[in-house]
Amino acid sequence: MQNSITITGRHVEITEALRDHVTEKLAHACKLLDKITSTHVTISVEKNRHSVEVVLHAHGATLHAKEETHDMYSSIDQAVEKIETQAKRLKDKIKDRKHTAEVPDVAEDEDEVEPPPAQVFVAETFAPKPLSVTEAVETLQSGPDQFIVFHNAKNGLVNVLYKRGDGSFGLVQPPA
């Protein structure tokens, strides 16, 4: 254990057996966390009530548990059990924080990136007109469209003529 455990007794004498029991039980909880700055255990007895309060400071967090039963050892066991549960949660939280910091925002292998499903909208159905490439260019220049689909009058195949970013035109045609 990295830190010392401070045990305080209120209306009860802290015997060596009691000190050993507290130390032994807290040893497991302290193994879960590596940066424990302090641990303070307060044991008190009032009438038939045996209460134990454990305050543990680790990783900038404070773990706190308080139990009260009719048996001192039972109170210690239950309080330490609560501290262990909190320590496990804190350890998982720290581990998750470190893990998310190491995960890159962009996938390293582009094959693993799944693109969003494509949405297809049927905007218009039409029968392509037979045009020459020159007539298709004139039609595209005169209208707001970015492309035109037409039957090439020269070879009878369906072609696509589109406006390029530099002001020129591109022609897509199937192999003859």
C-alpha positions, -999 to +999 in steps of 0.1 A: +000+000+000+014+034-010-002+056+017-006+053+054-039+048+069-050+071+097-074+054+121-093+075+147-114+061+174-143+079+191-155+064+223-136+032+214-100+020+219-083+011+186-068-023+194-040-040+173-066-065+160-089-038+149-061-019+132-049-051+114-085-058+102-090-023+088-055-024+071-061-059+057-095-050+043-084-017+028-053-033+011-075-047-017-092-014-023-059+004-023-045-020-049-072-009-074-060+027-074-024+037-078-024+074-068-038+074-033-029+105-013-046+098+020-069+073+038-087+082+070-109+057+089-130+069+118-144+043+141-170+052+167-193+035+192-225+050+206-248+027+226-252-004+204-243+013+172-208+006+158-201+030+129-172+032+105-165+061+082-138+057+055-125+087+034-100+080+007-084+106-016-071+093-049-067+108-085-082+141-073-114+124-062-127+117-027-142+083-020-165+082+010-183+054+028-201+052+061-217+021+077-234+015+110-243-019+124-244-037+157-210-053+151-177-034+146-161-059+121-193-060+101-194-022+098-157-022+087-164-049+061-194-031+046-178+003+046-147-011+028-169-029+003-185+004-006-151+020-010-140-009-033-171-004-055-163+033-058-126+026-065-136+002-093-158+028-108-131+055-105-106+031-121-129+024-150-136+061-155-099+068-156-093+039-180-121+051-203-107+087-202-072+074-212-087+051-238-108+078-255-078+101-256-058+075-275-086+068-301-080+089-332-109+109-346-103+096-381-101+059-389-066+048-399-078+023-425-102+038-450-116+003-458-131+002-422-149+035-427-185+028-437-200+056-458-235+067-450-262+050-471-267+068-504-301+085-510-314+083-546-340+108-557-358+104-590-358+139-602-369+135-638-376+107-663-372+114-699-363+099-733-329+112-744-330+131-777-307+123-806-282+152-808-247+158-821-220+166-795-220+202-809-258+206-804-255+191-769-228+217-760-251+245-773-280+232-753-259+230-721-245+265-726-280+280-730-295+265-699-288+263-661-282+225-661-248+211-652-251+181-676-272+167-704-280+131-713-285+125-750-283+099-778-253+106-799-266+112-834-233+099-848-231+065-832-266+061-815-252+055-780-263+073-749-237+100-739-234+125-710-220+159-715-212+179-684-197+213-674-163+212-658-150+236-632-126+253-656-154+263-680-148+235-705-170+204-711-165+167-704-181+139-725-189+105-711-196+078-736-197+040-735-172+020-755-183+016-791 
